[in-house]
């Protein structure tokens, strides 16, 4: 296990410069300082330096006061150009290598553009301008995909006029209008031509064409009025389809009237195919190294093509290994070709987001905390700028997070509320942050050597590696607020002294170990938030030990997962949620149902809880607190792998006013479900419950929008159970005894209908569907 730490009072510094006597103990690696000895001390600041710092701060305060007096905003004044060296003008011509891994995406977009042709009529008469954004991070191949679409023969045939405009710089309305005019007329445009003349001329020209296809490549505009002004000449023309590429979801939201198309990274096989062709290499021994280089690129086509092209016709294995073993920012290829493309996203983001982005370099790769945790960390550093109005700092911070997500600098994962940063974007953050943060890497066995004077300043500490035991010396970090641990870490005795702790990641509690601490260690950690993790009360038999955790007093925990499994480092669960892993499954089987039920009863959370998940619970009954009306803030319930529960008890028969989602998965003995009329439930998932036969109360869920019933082989829905009228998404799969579905004719908002492998189902969709949904999938349903 390795530790990484940050000190709040002294987070700016240069740990490996000058002739400091500690120079030999600190080496530079991965762009960050690595502590190799115990001699690190808090740097002393002289009185003279302190006075200079105060004067600088006072000057900044004066400037800020003047800014507020003059009501200046960030966008006021003349903005300097990002720089021509980062500009990469594009044209409509396509490199055939770009087809690798993008054919399926091209087909999807082409089909969207040709909806009119396939339907045999102009189905968008009332909305003749359609806008489809392609969204993704820099270097992902958005332009290449747009080029593939633009040059598809079907697009040539269908559209009378095709226009390609490279936007890039600020959305200059006059300049773009001139470019469109020149593309349509093939005539030069005078510099002093009137804007009104341009727009009228474009309008007249467009009226000659029935269908127009316009590509706007590399768009950064977030201002609605500029977009509305640009498209004015198109309104009285024929059908106009616009395809735009952007890195920013906010841009897409401003300009689109169709769903955004989010471009994915290349798969490993696609990346290897692209690398092989760009490197023109058939040597399988070299391609084994090439596979590792591709993995290093994380599926980003730009990085793959640049590195592979550099190795083209190169057969010296040492040079291939040099590329593999070097960090990208140490290579000319990285600093001159790869990073500039990614850095544009940083350069063009608002100033208030830049320190938040750089702060993400504090964490190990692929270990970004969840939204609430990182917002609290930003707040602790003073990065959140308050706004006039009633918004809290937390709400503003969440907006910052969403902006980074929308700008493709953070990515959502397949797990709920879990996020990551692409490896190359992370490397960019490290490169930009430079020595702004002190980040140390040291072996856990050396942590007790750090002096107490140093420890008391540390507010963030992260560990990663194979050693599961947390060092006893952790108790000396008395002001620690955020402790991020690897999956499976065993909580040491003494952690109870960290009473200011807010963030606590997965911790395996081993009450049978002399070194490990029990659940009682978190008894007084009242500040624990939604990121606190407690896992693996593996051999605990004393229910009183569970009560010591005082979960019902921890009002800041808003998401709680309780899991009887004892997982491994590659757990599917999100690493920053609250998890209580109770025991290994083979251990639980030896325990009585009553003991396990008592454990769950003792783990009653505070009624501020918003999300609850219970996994592999071996009890027959659920505790009384589950579903109790006092949990009025509860929004999401997941019950998975509860194989002894047959559906009895009052789990789902109480109307919780904020409950939005119920998921019931893999419950082997579940026979029936009764759900009381809910005023808020919008999603219901029942999956892999093989003997369930009845689902009561479905027709009373008046706000239900999404219904998924999957692998419930014996389920029957009675005629009386009509589908709720507000459903937008309906999915029945592997329901072998399902004979009928009542109420389809009332689903006026239906967007997706999926019916798969329901052999007994008999329906006349033409008669029962009031509208044809956007997505209609019917597979192995002979009665339809």
Secondary structure as GFF3:
##gff-version 3
##sequence-region A 1 784
A	DSSP	beta_strand	2	7	.	.	.	ID=ss1
A	DSSP	three_ten_helix	23	25	.	.	.	ID=ss2
A	DSSP	beta_strand	26	29	.	.	.	ID=ss3
A	DSSP	beta_strand	32	35	.	.	.	ID=ss4
A	DSSP	alpha_helix	47	69	.	.	.	ID=ss5
A	DSSP	three_ten_helix	84	86	.	.	.	ID=ss6
A	DSSP	three_ten_helix	96	99	.	.	.	ID=ss7
A	DSSP	alpha_helix	103	113	.	.	.	ID=ss8
A	DSSP	alpha_helix	115	119	.	.	.	ID=ss9
A	DSSP	beta_strand	129	135	.	.	.	ID=ss10
A	DSSP	alpha_helix	142	150	.	.	.	ID=ss11
A	DSSP	alpha_helix	153	158	.	.	.	ID=ss12
A	DSSP	beta_strand	161	166	.	.	.	ID=ss13
A	DSSP	alpha_helix	173	185	.	.	.	ID=ss14
A	DSSP	alpha_helix	195	206	.	.	.	ID=ss15
A	DSSP	beta_strand	211	217	.	.	.	ID=ss16
A	DSSP	alpha_helix	224	230	.	.	.	ID=ss17
A	DSSP	three_ten_helix	232	234	.	.	.	ID=ss18
A	DSSP	beta_strand	239	246	.	.	.	ID=ss19
A	DSSP	alpha_helix	249	255	.	.	.	ID=ss20
A	DSSP	beta_strand	261	262	.	.	.	ID=ss21
A	DSSP	alpha_helix	268	279	.	.	.	ID=ss22
A	DSSP	alpha_helix	284	297	.	.	.	ID=ss23
A	DSSP	alpha_helix	301	310	.	.	.	ID=ss24
A	DSSP	alpha_helix	317	325	.	.	.	ID=ss25
A	DSSP	three_ten_helix	328	330	.	.	.	ID=ss26
A	DSSP	alpha_helix	332	333	.	.	.	ID=ss27
A	DSSP	pi_helix	334	338	.	.	.	ID=ss28
A	DSSP	alpha_helix	339	347	.	.	.	ID=ss29
A	DSSP	alpha_helix	351	359	.	.	.	ID=ss30
A	DSSP	three_ten_helix	360	362	.	.	.	ID=ss31
A	DSSP	alpha_helix	371	381	.	.	.	ID=ss32
A	DSSP	alpha_helix	393	406	.	.	.	ID=ss33
A	DSSP	beta_strand	411	412	.	.	.	ID=ss34
A	DSSP	beta_strand	419	420	.	.	.	ID=ss35
A	DSSP	alpha_helix	423	433	.	.	.	ID=ss36
A	DSSP	beta_strand	442	443	.	.	.	ID=ss37
A	DSSP	three_ten_helix	444	449	.	.	.	ID=ss38
A	DSSP	alpha_helix	452	455	.	.	.	ID=ss39
A	DSSP	beta_strand	458	464	.	.	.	ID=ss40
A	DSSP	three_ten_helix	472	476	.	.	.	ID=ss41
A	DSSP	beta_strand	482	484	.	.	.	ID=ss42
A	DSSP	three_ten_helix	495	497	.	.	.	ID=ss43
A	DSSP	beta_strand	503	504	.	.	.	ID=ss44
A	DSSP	three_ten_helix	519	522	.	.	.	ID=ss45
A	DSSP	alpha_helix	543	547	.	.	.	ID=ss46
A	DSSP	three_ten_helix	551	553	.	.	.	ID=ss47
A	DSSP	beta_strand	559	563	.	.	.	ID=ss48
A	DSSP	beta_strand	578	581	.	.	.	ID=ss49
A	DSSP	alpha_helix	585	588	.	.	.	ID=ss50
A	DSSP	alpha_helix	593	602	.	.	.	ID=ss51
A	DSSP	beta_strand	611	615	.	.	.	ID=ss52
A	DSSP	beta_strand	636	640	.	.	.	ID=ss53
A	DSSP	beta_strand	661	665	.	.	.	ID=ss54
A	DSSP	beta_strand	672	674	.	.	.	ID=ss55
A	DSSP	beta_strand	683	687	.	.	.	ID=ss56
A	DSSP	beta_strand	694	696	.	.	.	ID=ss57
A	DSSP	three_ten_helix	698	700	.	.	.	ID=ss58
A	DSSP	beta_strand	706	710	.	.	.	ID=ss59
A	DSSP	beta_strand	729	733	.	.	.	ID=ss60
A	DSSP	three_ten_helix	744	746	.	.	.	ID=ss61
A	DSSP	beta_strand	752	756	.	.	.	ID=ss62
A	DSSP	alpha_helix	765	768	.	.	.	ID=ss63
A	DSSP	beta_strand	775	779	.	.	.	ID=ss64
###
